[in-house]
Every structure is written in C-alpha cells, then in structure tokens.
Amino acid sequence: MPKTTILVIYAVIDLLIGAGVIWCVLQRIPVSKFLIPATVLFVLNGIWLLVMVVKTTPAGHAQDPPPKGRDMKKTIRR
C-alpha cells in the first residue's frame, strides 16, 4: 500500500474520531464517558500509522548513503 494511501486513511480516521467527539459534545454527553475512548482511538490510530509506514519502508532505503570521494569535498566546501 503506498504511503499516500496510508496517510489519507489515517487523516480520515482522525477526522471521524474528531467528528465523534464533537457529536458527543453537541449531544451533551458527559466528557468522562467519551474522553478516554477517544484518546485510546487516537493513540491506536497513531500506532497503526507507524506500523504501516515501517511495514512499507524497504529495508536499507530509509536514508541516502553519505557522499563519497569528490562529492564529499563539494558538500564540505562553502
């Protein structure tokens, strides 16, 4: 699954959780009944995002290798 799709899914779920919190506030539901579940859902969604991004990142390609030889001299020179 591409990282863009993962980010879109994460954002949509976060917006749905936020909409649920707003709905609870408008229905005058006591905060103590929805605050902890909403927090747990936000945390689980964040964990899901981290797991999916790590799963889709190829091993060894997380960062570019450092420059070698002449390229290194160009980066040091100011």
C-alpha positions in Angstrom: 0.0 0.0 0.0 1.5 3.4 -0.9 2.4 5.8 1.8 0.0 8.4 0.4 -2.9 6.0 0.8 -1.8 5.2 4.4 -1.7 8.9 5.2 -5.1 9.6 3.7 -6.7 6.7 5.7 -5.0 8.0 8.9 -6.4 11.5 8.3 -9.9 10.3 7.5 -10.0 8.1 10.7 -8.7 11.0 12.8 -11.4 13.3 11.3 -14.0 10.7 12.1 -12.8 10.4 15.7 -12.9 14.2 16.0 -16.4 14.3 14.5 -17.5 11.7 17.0 -16.1 13.9 19.9 -17.9 17.0 18.5 -21.1 15.0 18.1 -20.8 13.8 21.8 -20.3 17.4 22.9 -23.4 18.6 20.9 -25.5 15.8 22.4 -24.4 16.9 25.9 -22.9 13.6 26.7 -20.6 13.9 29.8 -17.0 14.3 28.9 -16.0 11.5 31.2 -17.9 9.0 29.0 -16.1 9.8 25.7 -12.7 11.4 26.6 -10.8 8.2 27.4 -12.2 6.1 24.5 -11.5 9.0 22.1 -7.9 9.2 23.4 -7.4 5.5 23.1 -8.7 5.6 19.5 -6.3 8.5 18.6 -3.4 6.6 20.1 -4.3 3.3 18.3 -4.6 5.2 15.1 -1.2 6.7 15.6 0.3 3.3 16.3 -1.4 1.9 13.2 0.2 4.8 11.1 3.7 4.0 12.5 3.3 0.3 11.9 2.1 0.7 8.3 4.8 3.2 7.4 7.5 1.0 8.8 6.0 -2.0 7.0 6.0 -0.3 3.7 9.5 1.2 4.0 12.1 -1.0 2.2 14.9 -2.2 4.4 18.1 -0.2 4.0 16.5 2.6 2.0 15.4 4.7 4.9 18.1 7.3 4.1 20.5 8.1 1.3 24.1 6.9 1.7 26.7 9.5 2.6 28.5 11.1 -0.4 31.9 9.6 -1.4 35.1 11.0 -2.9 34.7 14.2 -4.8 31.1 14.7 -3.9 32.1 14.8 -0.2 34.5 17.6 -1.0 31.8 19.6 -2.7 29.5 19.3 0.4 32.2 20.4 2.8 33.3 23.4 0.7 31.2 26.5 1.4 
